[in-house]
Amino acid sequence: MSMSLRTERLLLRPWRDQDLAAFAAMSADAQVMEFLPPLAEPEACAAWAARLTAHWRDHGFGRWVVELPGEASFIGVVGLAWISYQAHFTPAVEIAWRLLRAYWGRGYATEAARATLDYGFNKLGLAEIVAVTVPANLRSRRVMERLGMTHDPAEDYDHPNHPQGPWKRHVLYRLRNSRLAP
Ligand SMILES: CC(C)(COP(=O)(O)OP(=O)(O)OC[C@H]1O[C@@H](n2cnc3c(N)ncnc32)[C@H](O)[C@@H]1OP(=O)(O)O)[C@@H](O)C(=O)NCCC(=O)NCCS
């Protein structure tokens, strides 16, 4: 069961079947996908959405659709997920974000991310939330830094699902739950 979150400017709400078209359009934008593995086929987007809803069903939390009330019913997807592969820092819950290009540069990703971190730490009681990306994704790394996440280069790693090519090397950012003892 998924629920909605409100922030000052945004509504984070559950995925609906009708979101697939907007998600597919976002995933067809070369700028959005510059540092992400392509979701070229329509079936790849449907599979991504199926994983999103399965994660909610299996774990009771996941990625939300971000809506700009009164303006746009879909500006992107932000939320939490268990990392699906094994690495030196797993098991771990990651935070991730992906917004339509037209909505970059307004602080929406950071605002939505803050609400989901608050949910992860204060409602789910997670001890830590991580974020990962390729080193060149500076825009995403800036969001991680704005959120207070920390990066130790000694913890960078090779993604086991991408043994070669541009998605091999990854940086790891961590944020501890400040409510819990270190
Ligand atoms: C990563 C991504 C979500 C970041 O989006 P973003 O809009 O740059 O991030 P924020 O929401 O934190 O916005 C910060 C920018 O908004 C500006 N801003 C404007 N109004 C603001 C406000 N009220 N509050 C905060 N920031 C504001 C900031 O100055 C900053 O601008 P800058 O980029 O020129 O420095 C976006 O680039 C994206 O979707 N990329 C493609 C997908 C992707 O790579 N995802 C990550 C995979 S790991």
PDBQT file of the ligand as one rigid body, heavy atoms in Angstrom, charges set to zero:
ROOT
HETATM    1  C1  LIG A 201      19.419  14.872 -11.146  1.00  0.00    +0.000 C 
HETATM    2  C2  LIG A 201      18.241  15.803 -11.305  1.00  0.00    +0.000 C 
HETATM    3  C3  LIG A 201      16.996  15.227 -10.655  1.00  0.00    +0.000 C 
HETATM    4  C4  LIG A 201      18.619  17.128 -10.628  1.00  0.00    +0.000 C 
HETATM    5  O1  LIG A 201      17.645  18.115 -10.874  1.00  0.00    +0.000 OA
HETATM    6  P1  LIG A 201      17.927  19.631 -10.435  1.00  0.00    +0.000 P 
HETATM    7  O2  LIG A 201      16.753  20.417 -10.821  1.00  0.00    +0.000 OA
HETATM    8  O3  LIG A 201      19.267  20.043 -10.916  1.00  0.00    +0.000 OA
HETATM    9  O4  LIG A 201      18.074  19.511  -8.869  1.00  0.00    +0.000 OA
HETATM   10  P2  LIG A 201      17.399  20.374  -7.712  1.00  0.00    +0.000 P 
HETATM   11  O5  LIG A 201      15.966  20.072  -7.611  1.00  0.00    +0.000 OA
HETATM   12  O6  LIG A 201      18.211  20.143  -6.491  1.00  0.00    +0.000 OA
HETATM   13  O7  LIG A 201      17.543  21.860  -8.213  1.00  0.00    +0.000 OA
HETATM   14  C5  LIG A 201      18.733  22.556  -7.994  1.00  0.00    +0.000 C 
HETATM   15  C6  LIG A 201      18.782  23.739  -8.927  1.00  0.00    +0.000 C 
HETATM   16  O8  LIG A 201      17.592  24.489  -8.808  1.00  0.00    +0.000 OA
HETATM   17  C7  LIG A 201      17.923  25.853  -8.472  1.00  0.00    +0.000 C 
HETATM   18  N1  LIG A 201      16.783  26.412  -7.738  1.00  0.00    +0.000 N 
HETATM   19  C8  LIG A 201      15.907  27.289  -8.255  1.00  0.00    +0.000 A 
HETATM   20  N2  LIG A 201      14.944  27.552  -7.353  1.00  0.00    +0.000 NA
HETATM   21  C9  LIG A 201      15.207  26.818  -6.252  1.00  0.00    +0.000 A 
HETATM   22  C10 LIG A 201      14.559  26.656  -5.007  1.00  0.00    +0.000 A 
HETATM   23  N3  LIG A 201      13.437  27.302  -4.713  1.00  0.00    +0.000 N 
HETATM   24  N4  LIG A 201      15.100  25.805  -4.117  1.00  0.00    +0.000 NA
HETATM   25  C11 LIG A 201      16.222  25.137  -4.394  1.00  0.00    +0.000 A 
HETATM   26  N5  LIG A 201      16.882  25.247  -5.583  1.00  0.00    +0.000 NA
HETATM   27  C12 LIG A 201      16.369  26.075  -6.500  1.00  0.00    +0.000 A 
HETATM   28  C13 LIG A 201      19.242  25.731  -7.762  1.00  0.00    +0.000 C 
HETATM   29  O9  LIG A 201      19.949  26.933  -7.789  1.00  0.00    +0.000 OA
HETATM   30  C14 LIG A 201      19.923  24.675  -8.613  1.00  0.00    +0.000 C 
HETATM   31  O10 LIG A 201      20.310  25.265  -9.822  1.00  0.00    +0.000 OA
HETATM   32  P3  LIG A 201      21.659  24.872 -10.607  1.00  0.00    +0.000 P 
HETATM   33  O11 LIG A 201      21.429  23.513 -11.167  1.00  0.00    +0.000 OA
HETATM   34  O12 LIG A 201      21.771  25.892 -11.671  1.00  0.00    +0.000 OA
HETATM   35  O13 LIG A 201      22.762  24.890  -9.599  1.00  0.00    +0.000 OA
HETATM   36  C15 LIG A 201      17.936  16.054 -12.805  1.00  0.00    +0.000 C 
HETATM   37  O14 LIG A 201      19.069  16.620 -13.393  1.00  0.00    +0.000 OA
HETATM   38  C16 LIG A 201      17.579  14.760 -13.543  1.00  0.00    +0.000 C 
HETATM   39  O15 LIG A 201      16.440  14.322 -13.539  1.00  0.00    +0.000 OA
HETATM   40  N6  LIG A 201      18.586  14.191 -14.235  1.00  0.00    +0.000 N 
HETATM   41  C17 LIG A 201      18.370  12.997 -15.063  1.00  0.00    +0.000 C 
HETATM   42  C18 LIG A 201      18.162  11.729 -14.283  1.00  0.00    +0.000 C 
HETATM   43  C19 LIG A 201      19.341  11.362 -13.422  1.00  0.00    +0.000 C 
HETATM   44  O16 LIG A 201      20.479  11.452 -13.838  1.00  0.00    +0.000 OA
HETATM   45  N7  LIG A 201      19.016  10.944 -12.204  1.00  0.00    +0.000 N 
HETATM   46  C20 LIG A 201      20.010  10.541 -11.250  1.00  0.00    +0.000 C 
HETATM   47  C21 LIG A 201      20.390   9.143 -11.409  1.00  0.00    +0.000 C 
HETATM   48  S1  LIG A 201      21.544   8.676 -10.167  1.00  0.00    +0.000 SA
ENDROOT
TORSDOF 0
